[in-house]
Amino acid sequence: MNIVALIAFSGAICFAQDTQKPVCNAKTQGQFWPAEANSSPDAVRRLTQSGEIEMCSQGVWRYKWEHLSVSVRDLAKGKDLGTPQLKTSGAGKGK
């Protein structure tokens, strides 16, 4: 029963944080969230390093908040981007 209460409380906290974020639209395009990053280069650096900074940007159909940084741990779990490999042909090999 305590687990259910904890999950509900955690969801309420997450929802409360999202409601404070301004709407991402043409007026806020290019602005950072948290708002302190819009006026402080130190805040931009700190928030980027922690992965908390987002920027309002225009997608194909709508505006949306996007994270500016990616964790190396996320890359390890994500898709394999692959490394370019050199293709060698049989030409030039001696017999």
Secondary structure, 3 states (H helix, E strand, C coil): CHHHHHHHHHHHHHHHHHHHCCCCCCCCCCCEECHHHHCCHHHHHHHHHHCCCEEEEECCCCEEEEECCCCHHHHHHCCCCCCCCCCCCCCCCCC
